[in-house]
Amino acid sequence: GDRQTVLSFLSGKQGEMYAPQSGEITGLLKQLGDEMLADQKDMIATEDAAVQAYEGLMAAKKKEVVALSESIEKGLNRVAELGVHIAQMKND
């Protein structure tokens, strides 16, 4: 049964057991292709959104690092100034 159908299909003969379904197969392949293309577009859009979110987060974190670095620098300068002031007070 199945073997004869396959052989008929491969040989190009359309015997009693084989009825061409190429239109139906083409339709299914087109539908699969359309679904895959839509899925690919969705995945690309999702990835683009994730990249934008990541870049936004990194920009915010870089600003935060700059602000914190400035704060640390100010704190260190203040400690140094106080150290100098204390040393001057001891010498007086």
C-alpha positions, -999 to 999 in steps of 0.1 A, spaced: 0 0 0 23 27 12 53 14 -7 33 14 -39 21 49 -33 56 62 -27 69 44 -58 40 58 -79 48 93 -66 85 90 -73 81 75 -107 56 103 -117 29 78 -124 -5 86 -111 -19 52 -105 -52 43 -89 -36 45 -55 -20 79 -58 -40 111 -61 -19 142 -65 -22 166 -36 4 192 -47 -21 221 -43 -28 211 -7 9 205 0 19 238 -15 -8 255 6 5 239 38 41 249 29 30 285 23 11 286 56 41 272 74 64 297 57 40 326 66 39 314 102 77 311 104 81 346 90 56 360 115 74 342 143 107 356 131 94 391 130 80 387 166 114 374 178 133 402 161 109 428 176 113 412 211 151 412 207 152 448 196 131 458 226 154 439 249 185 456 234 169 490 238 160 482 274 195 470 281 211 501 265 188 524 286 197 505 318 235 507 310 232 545 303 214 550 337 240 528 355 269 548 339 254 580 351 249 565 385 286 554 386 297 590 376 275 605 404 288 580 430 324 585 419 320 623 423 304 618 457 333 595 468 358 621 455 341 649 475 341 627 506 378 619 503 386 656 498 366 665 529 384 638 549 418 652 537 407 688 545 396 677 580 429 659 585 448 690 576 426 711 599 431 687 628 469 687 623 469 725 623 449 726 655 473 702 672 502 725 662 486 756 675 
